[in-house]
Each structure stands twice: as structure tokens, then as C-alpha cells.
């Protein structure tokens, strides 16, 4: 019974003091100005999810593959930035944008007229999808790095926080 009293008084104190009740820490939500847009419109399907390797030298999927809604859909900048690379890597056209704060996005296979140093705005067409990444199916591979580490691009366009159940009072 003493535990129940302690629990009830703790809950009451949190409510009175304006505290929040959670069962696990939650990541800070992104400020609205850092919310990115999808690089394909309307919202594309995710054909292959982010699956980073356990070690940097192992194989894995360091981005997401997005299915276009049409073959003619332009690829757009998910946020403001500056093009740092536009060229061919092995046999595919690649475009990389520096979004600041250590974040860089890469898009392949994307044919673009942009060149390194060009500024881009969120939603601006940056190129067109080419064939080559997903075999016979057209898709866009979108990767995001924070410094040297690959991060899940979907975290910039969707709320990826886990749902947390709170106790009933």
C-alpha cells in the first residue's frame, strides 16, 4: 500500500509541476525548419529499407530505395543545400548535396545539369531518375550521412520515434 501512495503522490507532483510521465526516454523532435521533404512526389513507396552493416567495411544497405510514381517524376532536393558532387561513380550518375550541420544526401542514379557549388532550395528539381540501381525496376537510392556515418533518410521525412505506452491513472 505504501508503494501505491508513493506512486500516486509522485504522479500528482509531476502533474502539478507540469512534468511529463514517460516510461522511456524519447529523442528530441526535429524543429519544423529541419523537416525535409521527400525527393520524389507524391510520397513514394519504400522498396528497400535502411540496413546498415555492423562494421563500416561489411556489406549492407546504407540508404533507402524509393519507387517513383511515374518514370518522368523529377528528383527534388529534400532541403536547402549546396551540390558537392555531380558525376559518375562506377557506372551510375550520382548527385550529392551538403545540407549543412554535417549532413549530406546522395542520390543515384540521377542525371543532373547541376555542378559542384550550385545552391539548391528545398523542393527544387535537381535531376531525373535514370535506370540502373534496382535492376529492371526504376528506383531512387537515397543515402544520408552525418559526418562519416550513414543514417536512415526516412528519419528526416517521417516521425520514426517509437510509440510509448503510458500507464493508465
Backbone torsions as a table, in degrees:
resi	resn	phi	psi	omega
1	UNK	NA	-36.0	179.6
2	UNK	-62.7	-36.6	179.1
3	UNK	-65.1	-39.4	179.3
4	UNK	-64.5	-40.6	177.7
5	UNK	-63.2	-44.7	179.9
6	UNK	-61.9	-44.8	179.7
7	UNK	-61.1	-47.4	-179.6
8	UNK	-62.1	-43.4	-179.5
9	UNK	-69.3	-32.8	176.7
10	UNK	-66.5	-44.7	178.4
11	UNK	-61.4	-45.9	179.9
12	UNK	-61.2	-41.8	179.0
13	UNK	-63.8	-41.1	178.5
14	UNK	-64.1	-41.7	-179.6
15	UNK	-66.8	-44.4	-179.5
16	UNK	-64.5	-39.5	-177.6
17	UNK	-84.0	-1.7	178.5
18	UNK	81.3	17.9	-179.9
19	UNK	-76.8	164.5	178.9
20	UNK	-106.5	147.4	178.8
21	UNK	-107.4	119.2	175.6
22	UNK	-138.2	160.3	178.8
23	UNK	-102.8	-11.1	179.0
24	UNK	-153.6	151.5	178.3
25	UNK	-65.7	144.3	177.5
26	UNK	-117.6	144.3	178.2
27	UNK	-65.3	153.2	177.9
28	UNK	-65.5	135.8	176.8
29	UNK	-68.3	151.0	178.4
30	UNK	-71.7	136.6	174.0
31	UNK	-63.0	149.7	-177.3
32	UNK	-54.3	-33.8	-176.6
33	UNK	-71.2	-14.9	178.3
34	UNK	-99.3	-3.2	178.7
35	UNK	-67.0	127.3	-178.8
36	UNK	-94.6	169.7	174.6
37	UNK	-108.9	162.1	176.8
38	UNK	-65.3	144.1	178.1
39	UNK	-78.0	-6.7	174.0
40	UNK	-128.7	145.5	-179.0
41	UNK	-132.8	141.6	-4.7
42	UNK	-67.2	-178.8	-176.4
43	UNK	-47.1	121.1	-176.9
44	UNK	-81.4	165.9	172.9
45	UNK	-83.6	149.4	176.8
46	UNK	-93.0	112.0	-177.6
47	UNK	-84.3	-32.3	178.1
48	UNK	-146.9	132.4	-175.3
49	UNK	-87.7	170.5	176.2
50	UNK	-67.8	125.6	-178.8
51	UNK	-143.6	76.4	-175.7
52	UNK	-68.8	151.2	177.7
53	UNK	-74.5	160.3	177.2
54	UNK	-67.2	-32.6	179.2
55	UNK	-127.6	146.0	-175.6
56	UNK	-56.3	-26.9	-176.0
57	UNK	-90.3	-5.8	179.9
58	UNK	-85.4	163.2	178.3
59	UNK	-76.6	153.8	179.9
60	UNK	180.0	-174.6	177.7
61	UNK	-117.6	105.3	-170.7
62	UNK	-91.2	29.0	179.1
63	UNK	-170.1	-160.9	175.9
64	UNK	-127.9	149.4	174.5
65	UNK	-104.2	125.4	-176.7
66	UNK	-112.5	134.8	178.1
67	UNK	-89.1	126.1	179.8
68	UNK	-73.0	155.1	177.4
69	UNK	-83.1	-18.8	174.0
70	UNK	-154.3	156.2	-179.5
71	UNK	-66.2	-23.9	-176.8
72	UNK	-94.3	4.9	-177.3
73	UNK	-64.5	126.9	177.3
74	UNK	-73.9	151.8	172.8
75	UNK	-89.6	132.9	-176.4
76	UNK	-119.2	156.5	178.6
77	UNK	-70.9	127.2	179.9
78	UNK	-73.4	-19.6	176.7
79	UNK	-158.8	172.8	176.3
80	UNK	-63.9	150.1	177.4
81	UNK	179.0	-169.0	179.7
82	UNK	-130.8	131.7	177.8
83	UNK	-66.1	127.9	177.4
84	UNK	-109.4	-18.5	177.9
85	UNK	-153.8	135.1	172.9
86	UNK	-144.4	106.8	-177.6
87	UNK	-179.0	-163.0	-177.5
88	UNK	-105.0	134.2	172.9
89	UNK	-118.4	118.2	-172.5
90	UNK	58.5	-95.9	-178.4
91	UNK	-128.4	14.5	-175.9
92	UNK	-124.9	141.0	174.3
93	UNK	-74.2	130.7	-176.3
94	UNK	-127.5	143.7	175.1
95	UNK	-128.8	132.2	178.8
96	UNK	-122.7	134.9	179.6
97	UNK	-122.3	131.1	173.8
98	UNK	-90.5	116.3	-178.8
99	UNK	-94.3	3.5	-178.9
100	UNK	85.9	171.5	-179.0
101	UNK	54.2	30.7	178.4
102	UNK	79.9	7.0	-177.3
103	UNK	-101.5	131.8	175.8
104	UNK	-133.6	135.4	175.8
105	UNK	-107.1	143.0	173.0
106	UNK	-125.4	145.3	-176.3
107	UNK	-131.7	131.2	176.1
108	UNK	-150.9	150.8	-14.4
109	UNK	-82.3	117.2	-177.7
110	UNK	-127.1	120.9	175.0
111	UNK	-89.6	130.3	-175.6
112	UNK	-143.6	151.3	174.0
113	UNK	-90.2	-7.4	-179.4
114	UNK	-70.5	159.2	177.7
115	UNK	-136.4	163.7	179.8
116	UNK	-53.2	132.6	-179.3
117	UNK	101.3	-16.1	179.2
118	UNK	-72.0	133.4	175.3
119	UNK	-83.7	142.4	176.5
120	UNK	-127.9	152.4	179.4
121	UNK	-111.2	150.2	177.4
122	UNK	-52.2	128.5	179.0
123	UNK	88.9	-10.4	179.8
124	UNK	-69.9	139.0	174.2
125	UNK	-65.4	127.5	-178.1
126	UNK	-112.9	-10.3	179.1
127	UNK	167.4	-172.8	179.0
128	UNK	-124.5	149.9	-178.3
129	UNK	-71.7	133.8	175.8
130	UNK	-110.8	168.8	177.1
131	UNK	-81.2	158.1	169.8
132	UNK	134.1	-23.3	-175.8
133	UNK	-88.5	-41.8	-176.0
134	UNK	-107.9	35.5	180.0
135	UNK	70.9	-125.7	-177.2
136	UNK	-83.2	-11.1	-179.5
137	UNK	-95.5	130.9	177.6
138	UNK	-70.7	132.0	175.8
139	UNK	-155.8	159.9	177.3
140	UNK	-110.1	124.3	172.2
141	UNK	-91.7	122.2	-179.3
142	UNK	-119.6	118.0	177.5
143	UNK	-117.4	148.0	176.7
144	UNK	-131.4	132.0	175.5
145	UNK	-114.7	142.1	169.7
146	UNK	-114.6	104.5	-170.4
147	UNK	67.6	-122.9	178.9
148	UNK	-97.9	-5.1	-175.4
149	UNK	-96.7	133.6	174.2
150	UNK	-78.1	138.5	178.1
151	UNK	-125.9	163.3	-177.4
152	UNK	-73.0	115.8	179.6
153	UNK	-59.9	-29.1	-177.3
154	UNK	-64.2	-23.3	177.8
155	UNK	-66.1	-14.8	179.5
156	UNK	-93.1	-14.2	-178.1
157	UNK	-121.5	-10.2	179.5
158	UNK	-134.4	155.5	174.8
159	UNK	-80.6	107.6	-175.7
160	UNK	-97.1	3.6	-179.3
161	UNK	-65.4	141.7	179.3
162	UNK	-70.9	151.2	174.3
163	UNK	-74.3	139.2	-179.5
164	UNK	-123.9	124.4	178.7
165	UNK	-86.0	133.6	178.1
166	UNK	-103.2	151.2	179.7
167	UNK	-68.6	147.6	175.0
168	UNK	-77.2	140.7	179.2
169	UNK	-92.8	NA	NA
